[in-house]
Amino acid sequence: MVVTGSQKSFSVICILLLIGVVRAFWMAKETVPLLVDRGLKSLKYQSLIFLVFTLTNVIFVLLGTSCDTLTRHGFNRLYYLGKGANIFSA
């Protein structure tokens, strides 16, 4: 019983390991930091408000509740993201 269960989960473990290897290569080649840096530089104040609105609404739909989403993934995290990227400076 344990052997059949581990054989079924082996393909999932292999996929997760491959994802980890690809992520490690991207981090080593600075692909991910470059994408994050370019993305933060391209944000403006108006687009950040649209992004916050869209992202929280998608999470609302996926979780099925708005109160839980506001407490866990509220506007504070996205506000401090914009504040750290100096989007709110004039």
CYANA upper distance limits for C-alpha pairs under 8 A (distance plus 0.5 A):
  1 MET  CA      5 GLY  CA      6.79
  2 VAL  CA      6 SER  CA      6.63
  3 VAL  CA      7 GLN  CA      6.60
  4 THR  CA      8 LYS  CA      6.77
  5 GLY  CA      9 SER  CA      6.88
  6 SER  CA     10 PHE  CA      6.56
  7 GLN  CA     11 SER  CA      8.28
  8 LYS  CA     12 VAL  CA      8.47
  9 SER  CA     13 ILE  CA      6.81
 10 PHE  CA     14 CYS  CA      6.69
 11 SER  CA     15 ILE  CA      6.80
 12 VAL  CA     16 LEU  CA      6.77
 13 ILE  CA     17 LEU  CA      6.64
 14 CYS  CA     18 LEU  CA      6.69
 15 ILE  CA     19 ILE  CA      6.72
 16 LEU  CA     20 GLY  CA      6.71
 17 LEU  CA     21 VAL  CA      6.72
 18 LEU  CA     22 VAL  CA      6.71
 19 ILE  CA     23 ARG  CA      6.61
 20 GLY  CA     24 ALA  CA      6.61
 21 VAL  CA     25 PHE  CA      6.79
 22 VAL  CA     26 TRP  CA      6.73
 23 ARG  CA     27 MET  CA      6.65
 24 ALA  CA     28 ALA  CA      6.57
 25 PHE  CA     29 LYS  CA      6.65
 26 TRP  CA     30 GLU  CA      6.51
 26 TRP  CA     31 THR  CA      5.58
 26 TRP  CA     32 VAL  CA      6.59
 27 MET  CA     31 THR  CA      6.54
 27 MET  CA     32 VAL  CA      6.32
 27 MET  CA     33 PRO  CA      7.75
 30 GLU  CA     34 LEU  CA      6.57
 31 THR  CA     35 LEU  CA      6.74
 32 VAL  CA     36 VAL  CA      6.71
 33 PRO  CA     37 ASP  CA      6.50
 34 LEU  CA     38 ARG  CA      6.57
 35 LEU  CA     39 GLY  CA      6.43
 36 VAL  CA     40 LEU  CA      6.63
 37 ASP  CA     41 LYS  CA      6.66
 38 ARG  CA     42 SER  CA      6.65
 39 GLY  CA     43 LEU  CA      7.02
 40 LEU  CA     85 ALA  CA      6.78
 41 LYS  CA     85 ALA  CA      7.85
 43 LEU  CA     47 SER  CA      6.53
 43 LEU  CA     48 LEU  CA      6.68
 43 LEU  CA     87 ILE  CA      7.66
 44 LYS  CA     48 LEU  CA      6.58
 44 LYS  CA     87 ILE  CA      6.48
 45 TYR  CA     49 ILE  CA      7.00
 45 TYR  CA     87 ILE  CA      6.17
 45 TYR  CA     88 PHE  CA      6.87
 46 GLN  CA     50 PHE  CA      6.93
 47 SER  CA     51 LEU  CA      6.47
 48 LEU  CA     52 VAL  CA      6.55
 48 LEU  CA     82 GLY  CA      7.67
 49 ILE  CA     53 PHE  CA      6.66
 50 PHE  CA     54 THR  CA      6.55
 51 LEU  CA     55 LEU  CA      6.34
 52 VAL  CA     56 THR  CA      6.53
 52 VAL  CA     75 PHE  CA      7.54
 52 VAL  CA     78 LEU  CA      7.12
 53 PHE  CA     57 ASN  CA      6.67
 54 THR  CA     58 VAL  CA      6.70
 55 LEU  CA     59 ILE  CA      6.83
 56 THR  CA     60 PHE  CA      6.55
 56 THR  CA     69 THR  CA      7.74
 56 THR  CA     70 LEU  CA      8.34
 56 THR  CA     73 HIS  CA      7.90
 56 THR  CA     74 GLY  CA      8.09
 57 ASN  CA     61 VAL  CA      6.80
 58 VAL  CA     62 LEU  CA      6.75
 59 ILE  CA     63 LEU  CA      6.46
 59 ILE  CA     69 THR  CA      7.22
 60 PHE  CA     64 GLY  CA      6.14
 60 PHE  CA     65 THR  CA      6.06
 60 PHE  CA     66 SER  CA      5.64
 60 PHE  CA     69 THR  CA      6.67
 61 VAL  CA     65 THR  CA      7.72
 63 LEU  CA     69 THR  CA      7.97
 65 THR  CA     69 THR  CA      7.15
 66 SER  CA     70 LEU  CA      6.71
 67 CYS  CA     71 THR  CA      6.90
 68 ASP  CA     72 ARG  CA      6.66
 69 THR  CA     73 HIS  CA      5.78
 69 THR  CA     74 GLY  CA      6.93
 70 LEU  CA     74 GLY  CA      4.67
 70 LEU  CA     75 PHE  CA      7.66
 73 HIS  CA     77 ARG  CA      7.47
 74 GLY  CA     78 LEU  CA      7.97
 75 PHE  CA     79 TYR  CA      6.32
 76 ASN  CA     80 TYR  CA      6.63
 77 ARG  CA     81 LEU  CA      6.73
 78 LEU  CA     82 GLY  CA      6.81
 79 TYR  CA     83 LYS  CA      6.60
 80 TYR  CA     84 GLY  CA      6.35
 81 LEU  CA     85 ALA  CA      6.81
 82 GLY  CA     86 ASN  CA      6.75
 82 GLY  CA     87 ILE  CA      5.77
 82 GLY  CA     88 PHE  CA      7.36
 83 LYS  CA     87 ILE  CA      6.46
 83 LYS  CA     88 PHE  CA      6.57
